[in-house]
């Protein structure tokens, strides 16, 4: 297993252990140069979102992965964690529905030309 797959597996395990809802992994390496993968999940409250983000940051750092940045902890409606090869979005369900990242990042260039 390569380091990206190891990181994805670790993140998913952390999120599952913290009762994340609807964990979705997106392969974005063909549509973006910012990362290879994106993980999107939901929490039940701002406290739950913050708790999951804290756990992801703490445990990935302990495992030797570097956190480039994180944003959104002030309101905890949507916390983004940039781990270079993998970007994690932990959101409240209503925020997730509004921004619909899964649809946006699943679009391929040929789909965008038709729109």
N, C-alpha and C positions, 0 to 999 in steps of 0.2 A: 504494500500500500504506500503510495507516495505521500509527501507531507501535506498536500492540499486535501487528499482524501482522509488522512489522519485528523487534520484540523476539523473538517466537516463532520466526521464521525464523533469527535470529542464534543463539538458544539451541540450536535443533535442529542447526545447522551445527557449533557448538562441540562438542555431545555426539557427533555423528557422527564428527567429527575425532578425538575421544578414545575411540572404539570403545565407546560406550554400547550397552547391549543393550536391545532391545524398547522403543524410545521411543514413548510414547503421549501424544497431545495431547487434553485434555478441554476442551470448551467449557462453562464453568460459570456464565456470566453470567446465565442464566435461573434458576439455583437458588441463587445466592449473591451477596451484595453485596461480598464480600472481594476478588474478582478477576474478570477476564473469562475467563482460561484457566489451566489447570494442565498441567504437563508432568511425567510420571512416567517414570523410566527406572531401569535397574539397572546396577551395576558388578560386576566379578568378585571384588573383594576390598575391604577397608576402604581400602587404599591407592589403589585405582582410583576408588572413590567420592569420596575426598577430593581426588584429582587433578582429577576432572571438576568438582567443586564449585568448587575454586580457579579453574579455567579459566573457568567460567561467570561467576563474580564479577569476575574481572579483566577479561575481554573485554567484558562488558556495561557495566561501569563506564567502560572506555576509549571505548565507543561513545556515552557520554553518558546511559545509563540509571542510575537511582538504586536502590540496594539498600536496602530498608527494614530488613531484618534477615536473619540466617541462624542456624540452630540445628543442632546435632548433630555438629559437627566433632570434638568430643572423642572420640567412639567411632567415628564414620564408618560406622555401620551404616545410618543414615538421615540425610541432610543435607537440610534445607529451606532454600530461598532465596526470600525474598519480594521480588519486584521490582514491587510494587504491582499492576499489571494482570495479571501472570503470576506464578504460584507454581511453583517447580521442586522436585520431590522426587527425590533420587538415593539409591537404596537397594540394599542387598544383596538378592539374589533371595529368600532365606528371609524377610526382613523384609517385602518387598513382597508376597509370597504371604500372609503372616499378616494384614497390614492391609488388603489388597485395595482400595486406594483407587480403582482404576478402577471397580469395581462400586459402591462407596459413592457416588462423585461422579457416576456415570451415572444413578443413580436419580432419577426425576422425582417431584414432589409427589404425583401420582396413584398412583404405584407405592408410595409410603410409606403411603398411606391403606389400601391393600389388605393390607399386611403385618400 
